[in-house]
Amino acid sequence: MIGPYTFEQFKEKASRIHGFPAPGLLIGGCMVEAAKTAIPSGVRLAAIIETTKCLADAVQLLTSCSAGNGRIKIMDFGRFALSLFDSGNGEGARARIDPRKVKDFPEIEAWLMKTACKEDQDIESLWSEIERAGSDICDVSFVRVRSDFLVNVPSGGIAQCPCCKEMFPSRDGNFCRACKGESPYIRERTDLYDGVTGIVLAGGKSSRLGFDKGHIVPCETNDENLLTRTARLLGRLVPRVIIAGREHPEFESWRDDIPDAGPVGAIATALRRVGGPCLALACDMPFINENTLSNLLAGWEIRSPGTLLTTFASAETGQRETLASVYEPGALKYFEDCMAKNLLKLSKVVPEEYHHVIEYSREDATPFFTINCPADLAVARLIKKLRP
């Protein structure tokens, strides 16, 4: 018996929920029963599954735990093991297959150790061995589960994500977790922000670094350097991308109208020539990503009338990330005034009353890291290997 079912009845149940009476699910049923015998009756059970394979279905068939009621947690350790425990105090039992106990069951051992491919397995013999072995091949041990796994965290308040416009728990911050980068979906070209032009700020001399920072190659992109990576990143979000301050064989490019004026001169040139909103992005930000820029553009779409700068700001310090921001054509007069006075600090150009600010927390600050000197490059390499 597996719970209240005969072996054949459980096979039928397994077929209905799993599509096939998979050996892992059938053995999982035996593991669930082994764990249950070590737990007092009447307790409100919760479960931890240590693999994405089969075991969750066995737990849902034989206990009141389910993904829907939040009392199953799947942690992909790759271990074929499960724990059932009292959801109140965390005390329970962990069941696994003991490799020593399957020596008398060659089909189970071959399945467990993956020494035979599925095509070579005799599935009828394997089912027969599972029925004979039952819970005898399991090892059960006492466990006490950490307190943070005992209860579901309440969702708290609900907010609307400014990027995807969907509702999400406000505890996750200003944006939902999907829009922060955890989404499994690929962004389609039809989602381009047609009203914005991407400007890659690439005219700096990299004097503090000692060599051209645009030539740094993030390790995961093969031969794609930071300059090219930045331009291609923008190209996934906006229909037109321009390299400001130097020429590039792949993208439209131009020289700044006034040389040696840094980002201020580059953005002024862009606003003057484009005549529309410009997403300015420095080429020395190795961790900037599509989700961060999507969030910026989502914030830009809901800006207040009269906004001249849509930007990120640190929730802790208030620092604006003006090297990753959307500038409106109306900001041009402030750029021209500052350039006439030789005031070239970008963060001081547009008065703060014209800012639309998207706050980010310290935990979300990595995308805004810039490489300006050898020490910055060393820090970046600690975070992720880069090669010049």
Residue pairs with C-beta under 8 A, 6 or more apart in sequence:
1 7
2 10
2 26
2 29
2 30
2 33
2 62
2 134
3 10
3 29
3 32
3 33
3 61
3 62
5 13
7 26
7 130
7 131
10 26
10 29
10 61
11 21
11 26
11 127
12 21
13 61
14 20
14 21
14 22
14 25
14 26
14 29
14 57
14 61
15 21
17 57
17 60
17 61
18 25
18 54
18 57
21 127
22 54
23 108
23 111
23 123
23 126
23 127
23 130
24 53
24 54
24 55
24 80
25 54
25 55
25 57
25 58
26 58
26 127
26 130
27 54
27 97
27 108
27 130
27 137
28 54
28 55
28 57
28 58
28 59
28 82
29 58
29 61
29 62
30 130
30 133
30 134
30 135
30 137
30 138
31 55
31 58
31 81
31 82
31 95
31 96
31 97
31 135
31 138
32 58
32 59
32 62
32 63
32 82
32 84
32 95
33 62
33 134
33 135
34 93
34 95
34 135
34 138
34 140
35 82
35 83
35 84
35 92
35 93
35 94
35 95
35 140
36 62
36 63
36 84
36 93
37 135
37 140
38 92
38 93
38 140
38 142
39 45
39 84
39 85
39 86
39 92
39 93
40 86
43 86
43 87
43 88
44 64
44 86
44 87
44 88
45 63
45 64
45 65
45 71
45 84
45 85
45 86
45 87
45 92
46 65
46 71
46 72
46 73
46 84
46 85
46 86
46 87
46 145
46 149
46 150
47 59
47 63
47 65
47 71
47 72
47 73
47 82
47 83
47 84
47 85
48 72
48 73
48 74
48 75
48 82
48 83
48 85
48 145
48 149
49 55
49 56
49 59
49 72
49 73
49 74
49 75
49 82
50 75
50 76
50 77
50 78
50 79
50 80
50 81
50 82
50 83
51 74
51 76
51 77
51 78
51 79
51 80
51 81
52 74
52 76
53 80
55 80
55 81
55 82
56 67
56 72
56 74
58 82
59 65
59 72
59 82
59 84
60 66
60 67
60 72
63 84
64 71
65 71
65 72
65 84
66 72
67 74
70 152
71 87
73 149
79 96
80 96
80 97
80 112
81 94
81 95
81 96
82 94
82 95
83 92
83 93
83 94
83 95
83 143
83 145
84 92
84 93
84 95
85 91
85 92
85 93
85 143
85 144
85 145
86 92
87 150
87 151
88 150
89 150
90 144
90 145
90 146
90 147
90 149
90 150
91 142
91 143
91 144
91 145
92 142
92 143
92 144
92 145
93 140
93 141
93 142
93 143
94 140
94 141
94 142
94 143
95 138
95 139
95 140
96 138
96 139
97 108
97 112
97 137
97 138
97 139
98 137
98 138
98 139
99 109
99 112
99 113
101 136
101 137
101 138
101 139
102 108
102 109
102 112
102 133
102 137
103 109
105 129
105 132
105 133
105 137
106 129
107 121
107 122
107 125
107 126
107 128
107 129
108 126
108 129
108 130
108 133
108 137
109 115
110 116
110 121
111 121
111 126
153 171
155 169
155 171
156 169
156 170
156 171
157 169
157 170
157 171
158 167
158 168
158 169
158 170
159 167
159 168
159 169
159 170
160 166
160 167
160 168
161 167
161 168
161 175
161 176
161 178
161 179
161 298
162 174
162 175
162 295
162 298
162 299
162 301
162 302
162 358
163 175
163 176
163 179
163 294
163 295
163 298
164 176
164 178
164 179
164 298
166 176
168 176
168 177
172 180
173 180
173 360
173 361
173 364
174 295
174 358
174 359
174 360
175 295
175 298
179 291
179 294
179 295
179 298
180 291
180 295
180 364
181 289
181 291
181 292
183 291
187 236
187 237
187 290
187 294
189 236
191 237
192 237
192 238
192 239
193 237
193 238
193 297
193 300
193 301
194 238
194 239
195 276
195 277
196 237
196 238
196 276
196 277
196 278
196 279
196 297
196 300
196 326
197 238
197 240
197 241
197 242
197 270
197 274
197 276
197 277
197 278
197 279
198 231
198 234
198 235
198 237
198 238
198 240
198 241
198 242
198 278
198 279
198 281
199 241
199 242
199 244
199 266
199 267
199 270
199 274
199 278
199 279
199 280
199 281
200 227
200 230
200 231
200 234
200 241
200 242
200 243
200 244
200 251
200 281
200 283
201 244
201 245
201 263
201 266
201 267
201 280
201 281
201 282
201 283
201 323
202 214
202 227
202 230
202 243
202 244
202 245
202 246
202 248
202 283
203 244
203 245
203 246
203 255
203 256
203 259
203 262
203 265
203 266
204 213
204 245
204 262
204 284
206 212
206 213
206 214
208 372
208 373
209 371
209 372
209 373
209 374
209 376
209 377
210 374
211 388
213 226
213 283
213 284
213 371
213 372
214 225
214 226
214 227
214 246
214 283
214 284
215 225
215 226
215 227
215 388
216 225
216 226
216 284
216 286
216 371
216 377
216 386
216 387
216 388
217 223
217 224
217 225
217 226
217 386
217 387
217 388
218 224
218 226
218 229
218 286
218 384
218 386
219 384
219 385
219 386
219 387
220 384
221 229
224 232
226 283
226 284
226 285
226 286
226 371
227 243
227 248
227 283
228 248
228 250
230 281
230 282
230 283
230 285
230 288
231 241
231 243
231 248
231 250
231 251
231 283
233 281
233 288
233 289
233 290
233 293
234 241
234 279
234 281
234 293
235 241
235 251
236 290
237 279
237 290
237 293
237 294
237 297
238 279
240 252
241 251
241 252
242 251
242 252
242 253
242 254
242 270
242 274
243 251
243 252
243 253
243 254
244 253
244 254
244 256
244 266
244 267
244 269
244 270
245 255
245 256
245 266
246 253
246 255
247 253
254 269
254 273
256 265
256 266
256 268
256 269
257 265
257 268
257 269
257 272
258 265
258 268
258 269
258 339
259 265
261 268
261 339
261 344
262 344
262 346
263 280
263 282
263 322
263 323
263 346
264 335
264 338
264 339
264 344
264 345
264 346
264 349
265 339
265 344
266 280
267 278
267 280
267 327
267 335
267 346
268 332
268 335
268 336
268 339
270 278
270 280
270 327
271 278
271 327
271 329
271 331
271 332
271 335
272 332
274 329
275 329
276 329
277 300
277 326
277 327
277 328
277 329
278 326
278 327
279 293
279 296
279 297
279 325
279 326
280 323
280 324
280 325
280 326
280 327
281 288
281 293
281 323
281 324
282 323
282 324
282 370
284 370
284 371
284 372
285 323
285 324
285 367
285 368
285 369
285 370
285 371
286 369
286 371
286 380
286 384
286 386
287 366
287 367
287 368
287 369
287 380
287 383
287 384
288 324
288 367
288 368
289 367
292 312
292 324
292 367
293 324
295 358
296 310
296 311
296 312
296 324
296 325
296 326
296 358
297 326
299 310
299 356
299 358
300 310
300 326
300 356
303 310
303 356
304 356
306 354
307 328
307 354
307 355
307 356
308 327
308 328
308 330
308 331
308 334
308 350
308 354
308 355
309 322
309 325
309 326
309 327
309 328
309 331
309 350
309 354
309 355
309 356
310 325
310 326
310 355
310 356
310 358
311 320
311 321
311 322
311 324
311 325
311 326
311 355
311 356
311 357
311 358
312 320
312 321
312 324
312 325
312 357
312 358
312 359
312 360
312 368
313 319
313 320
313 321
313 355
313 357
313 358
313 359
313 360
314 359
314 360
314 362
314 365
315 359
315 360
315 361
315 362
316 361
316 362
320 347
320 355
320 357
321 368
322 346
322 347
322 349
323 346
323 370
324 367
324 368
327 350
331 349
331 350
331 354
334 349
334 350
334 351
335 349
338 344
338 348
338 349
343 349
360 368
366 383
369 376
369 379
369 380
369 383
370 376
371 377
371 380
377 386
377 388
380 386
